[in-house]
Amino acid sequence: MTIDPEAVGSTSEPARRRWDGKDAILYALGVGAGSLDPVDELAFTTENTDGVDQQVLPTMAVVIGLAGSGALSRVGSFDPAMLVHGEQAIELLGPLPVTGEVETVGEITGIWDKGSGAVIESASTSTDTATGRPLFRSRSAVFVRGEGGFGGDRGPSGPRNVPPERDPDHVVAYPTRSDQALLYRLSGDRNPLHSDPSFAARGGFPKPILHGLCTYGFTGRALLHTLCASDPARFRSMEGRFSSPVFPGETLTVRMWVVGDGEAVFQTCGDDGRVVLDAGRHTFTS
C-alpha cells in the first residue's frame, strides 16, 4: 500500500495557467464542437468570423483547473495505469474569458477505502490573476485500482441525482471521432492511457479509452446548447460520475430531465445504451 490516508487536508502549491483564443478553439474541437455542422458552433471554433464574437465552452474550466492537480502528489505513489477518473464537478462564477490566467490551489478532501481500490477526492479554486476574484471551483475524484484494503472508511455512497421515472425532456446525440482522444489530449492531458495501446493493456483495456473529461465536455456542449440557449453566461454548474469507459468512435447520447427552475439531471450513454456518465446534475440561469 503506497497511498497515505493521512494526506487528507494536504494542499498543492499555487499553480498558474494561462490560455488564449487558440487554446479555447483547440479545446472546443477536442470535445467535438463543429463536428455536426461547423456553422452552428462558430462562436467556439473560430475567432475571425464577421458578426460572431469568440466564446469559451464552460467545461474548459476542467482543463484550466488541472493546474491544481498537484495535490495528488501528496498522497504517495501508485501505478498511473491503475487510475481512472471517478467524478467531476465544476461551478462557474461567470463566463470564462477568451484570454486569461488563473492561479489554482488544490486540496485533498478525502481518501476512501473501497476494498478493490482507493478513491481520492480533491477540490480546488481558480482565481483570476487580473481581478483577484475566484473564476470557478472544481471537485473531482479518482479511483486507483489495487490500492484499497488499508482499513479506511468506505466514504459516502448511495444514489444521487436520480432521473425521474419518465421520458427525458431532451435527448442529444453526438458522435465521437476514432481519433478523438488524440485531438483532446492536445489540451493538456497526455496520459498514455488514451493514446498508447500497451499502456492501456496494462490497465486492462483492449485499446486506449477516451478521456473521461472529453466525455464530460461533449456532455457539457449538449447541456449548453439545449438548456442554456448556447449562452455560456447561463451555465452555472455541472457534476457527474464516470460509470463506464468510452472508446473513441462511439456516439454519446445525452438524456436530460428538467427537475426545477434552472436545474436538470442527466445521463450520458454509449453506443450500446450503457450509462457512461451518471448521477449528472446541471444548474443554469433560466
C-alpha positions in Angstrom: 0.0 0.0 0.0 1.6 3.2 -1.1 -1.3 5.7 -0.6 -1.2 7.6 2.7 -4.7 8.2 4.1 -3.2 10.9 6.4 -2.7 13.1 3.3 -6.3 14.5 3.6 -6.1 18.2 4.0 -2.8 18.5 2.1 -2.7 21.3 -0.5 -0.8 22.0 -3.7 1.4 24.9 -4.2 -0.4 27.7 -6.1 -0.1 27.0 -9.8 -0.8 29.4 -12.7 -2.4 28.5 -16.0 -2.7 31.0 -18.9 -4.8 30.4 -22.0 -5.7 32.3 -25.1 -8.2 32.1 -28.0 -6.2 29.4 -29.8 -6.3 27.2 -26.7 -10.1 27.7 -26.4 -10.6 26.7 -30.0 -8.4 23.6 -29.6 -10.4 22.6 -26.6 -13.7 23.1 -28.4 -12.6 20.9 -31.3 -11.3 18.3 -28.8 -14.8 17.9 -27.4 -16.4 17.8 -30.9 -17.6 21.3 -31.5 -18.4 21.9 -35.1 -18.4 18.2 -36.0 -22.0 18.0 -37.0 -22.4 21.4 -38.6 -19.4 23.8 -38.5 -21.6 26.9 -38.7 -23.6 26.0 -35.6 -20.7 26.4 -33.2 -18.6 29.1 -34.9 -18.5 31.2 -31.7 -16.4 28.4 -30.1 -14.4 27.2 -33.0 -13.1 30.5 -34.7 -12.0 34.0 -33.8 -12.4 35.8 -37.1 -16.0 35.4 -38.4 -17.9 38.6 -39.1 -20.6 39.2 -36.5 -19.5 36.4 -34.2 -17.6 37.1 -31.0 -15.4 34.2 -29.8 -16.6 32.5 -26.7 -15.3 29.7 -24.5 -17.1 26.4 -23.7 -17.8 26.4 -19.9 -16.3 22.9 -19.5 -12.9 24.2 -20.5 -12.7 25.0 -16.8 -11.7 21.4 -16.1 -8.6 21.8 -18.3 -7.6 25.1 -16.9 -8.2 23.9 -13.3 -5.8 20.9 -13.8 -3.1 23.2 -12.5 -4.4 22.3 -9.0 -4.0 18.6 -9.5 -0.5 18.8 -7.9 -2.2 18.0 -4.7 -2.3 14.3 -5.8 1.5 14.2 -5.3 0.8 14.5 -1.6 -0.9 11.1 -1.3 2.0 8.9 -2.2 2.9 6.8 -5.2 0.8 4.4 -7.4 0.8 3.0 -10.9 -0.8 5.6 -13.1 -2.2 2.9 -15.4 -4.5 1.9 -12.5 -6.0 5.4 -12.2 -9.4 6.2 -13.7 -11.4 9.4 -13.3 -14.4 8.8 -11.0 -16.3 12.1 -10.6 -16.0 15.7 -11.7 -17.9 18.8 -10.8 -17.4 22.5 -11.8 -19.0 25.7 -10.5 -18.6 28.7 -12.7 -18.8 32.2 -11.2 -19.1 33.8 -14.6 -18.2 33.0 -18.3 -14.6 32.1 -19.0 -12.7 34.9 -20.8 -11.2 34.1 -24.2 -7.8 35.1 -22.9 -6.9 34.9 -19.2 -4.8 33.5 -16.4 -5.8 31.8 -13.1 -4.0 30.7 -10.0 -5.2 27.4 -8.7 -4.7 25.8 -5.3 -5.9 22.2 -4.9 -6.7 20.3 -1.6 -7.1 16.6 -0.9 -10.5 16.4 0.7 -11.0 12.7 1.1 -9.3 9.2 0.7 -11.7 6.3 0.9 -11.0 2.6 1.1 -13.3 0.8 -1.4 -11.6 -2.6 -1.0 -10.6 -3.2 -4.5 -9.1 0.3 -4.8 -8.9 3.7 -3.2 -10.9 6.8 -4.0 -9.0 10.1 -3.8 -11.2 13.2 -3.7 -9.9 16.8 -4.2 -11.2 20.3 -4.6 -9.7 23.5 -6.0 -10.5 27.1 -6.5 -9.1 29.0 -9.5 -8.7 32.8 -9.1 -8.4 35.3 -11.9 -5.0 36.8 -11.5 -6.2 40.0 -13.2 -9.0 40.7 -10.8 -8.1 38.6 -7.7 -11.6 37.1 -7.8 -12.5 33.4 -8.0 -13.4 32.5 -11.5 -14.5 28.8 -10.9 -14.3 25.9 -8.5 -13.7 22.3 -9.2 -14.3 19.0 -7.4 -13.0 15.6 -8.6 -12.5 12.0 -7.5 -10.2 9.4 -9.0 -10.3 5.7 -8.4 -6.9 3.8 -8.1 -7.4 0.1 -8.6 -5.4 -2.2 -6.3 -4.8 0.5 -3.7 -7.6 -0.4 -1.3 -7.7 -2.7 1.7 -5.9 -0.4 4.1 -8.7 -0.4 6.6 -10.1 3.1 6.0 -13.6 4.4 5.8 -15.5 3.5 2.7 -16.9 7.0 2.4 -20.3 8.2 1.2 -22.3 6.0 -1.1 -25.8 5.7 -2.4 -27.7 7.1 -5.4 -27.6 10.7 -6.3 -29.3 12.9 -8.9 -31.6 10.1 -10.0 -33.6 10.8 -13.1 -37.4 10.9 -12.8 -39.4 7.8 -13.9 -40.5 9.4 -17.2 -39.1 10.0 -20.6 -36.3 12.6 -20.7 -37.3 16.1 -21.7 -34.4 16.4 -24.2 -32.1 13.9 -25.9 -29.0 14.9 -27.9 -26.6 12.5 -29.7 -23.1 13.5 -30.6 -20.7 11.1 -32.5 -17.0 11.0 -31.4 -14.2 10.5 -33.9 -11.9 7.5 -33.9 -9.0 9.9 -33.2 -10.9 12.0 -30.6 -8.6 11.1 -27.8 -5.5 12.1 -29.8 -7.1 15.5 -30.5 -8.4 16.1 -27.0 -5.0 15.3 -25.4 -3.5 18.4 -27.1 -5.4 20.4 -24.5 -3.1 19.1 -21.8 -4.0 15.6 -20.6 -1.2 13.5 -22.0 -2.0 10.3 -20.0 -0.8 7.5 -22.3 -3.9 5.5 -21.2 -5.7 7.4 -24.0 -3.1 7.0 -26.8 -0.7 4.1 -26.1 -2.2 0.6 -26.7 0.4 -1.2 -24.5 -0.2 1.3 -21.6 -4.0 0.8 -22.0 -3.4 -3.0 -21.9 -1.7 -2.6 -18.5 -4.8 -1.0 -17.3 -7.0 -3.9 -18.5 -8.4 -2.2 -21.6 -8.3 -3.7 -25.2 -7.3 -0.3 -26.6 -6.9 3.3 -25.5 -10.0 4.8 -24.0 -11.4 8.3 -24.4 -10.6 10.7 -21.6 -13.4 10.9 -19.1 -13.2 14.7 -19.3 -13.7 14.5 -23.1 -17.0 12.7 -22.5 -17.7 15.4 -19.9 -17.0 18.1 -22.5 -19.3 16.5 -25.1 -22.0 16.3 -22.4 -21.4 19.9 -21.4 -21.9 21.0 -25.0 -25.3 19.3 -25.1 -26.3 20.9 -21.9 -25.1 24.4 -23.0 -26.9 24.3 -26.4 -30.1 22.7 -25.1 -30.7 24.3 -21.7 -28.7 27.5 -21.9 -29.5 28.6 -25.4 -25.8 28.3 -26.2 -25.0 31.2 -23.9 -22.0 30.4 -21.6 -23.1 33.1 -19.1 -26.2 31.0 -18.3 -24.1 27.9 -17.5 -23.7 27.7 -13.7 -22.6 24.2 -12.6 -22.2 20.6 -13.8 -21.4 17.4 -11.9 -21.4 13.7 -12.8 -19.9 10.3 -12.1 -18.0 8.3 -14.7 -19.6 4.9 -14.7 -18.1 3.1 -17.8 -15.2 3.7 -20.1 -15.8 5.1 -23.6 -13.9 4.2 -26.7 -13.2 6.7 -29.4 -15.7 6.4 -32.3 -18.7 5.8 -30.1 -21.7 8.0 -30.2 -22.6 9.7 -26.9 -26.3 10.3 -26.2 -27.1 12.8 -23.5 -30.6 12.5 -21.8 -31.8 15.4 -19.8 -34.6 15.8 -17.3 -35.6 19.3 -16.2 -36.4 18.9 -12.5 -36.8 22.5 -11.3 -36.3 26.2 -12.2 -32.7 26.2 -13.6 -31.9 22.6 -12.6 -31.7 19.4 -14.6 -30.4 15.9 -14.1 -28.8 14.0 -16.9 -27.2 10.8 -18.1 -24.8 10.1 -21.0 -24.9 6.8 -22.7 -22.6 4.9 -25.1 -23.3 3.1 -28.3 -24.9 0.0 -26.6 -27.1 2.1 -24.3 -24.9 1.6 -21.2 -24.6 4.7 -19.0 -21.1 6.2 -19.1 -21.7 9.4 -17.2 -24.2 9.0 -14.4 -25.6 11.0 -11.4 -25.4 14.1 -13.5 -26.7 17.5 -12.3 -26.6 20.8 -14.2 -27.7 24.2 -12.9 -28.3 27.1 -15.2 -29.9 30.6 -15.4 -33.3 30.1 -16.9 
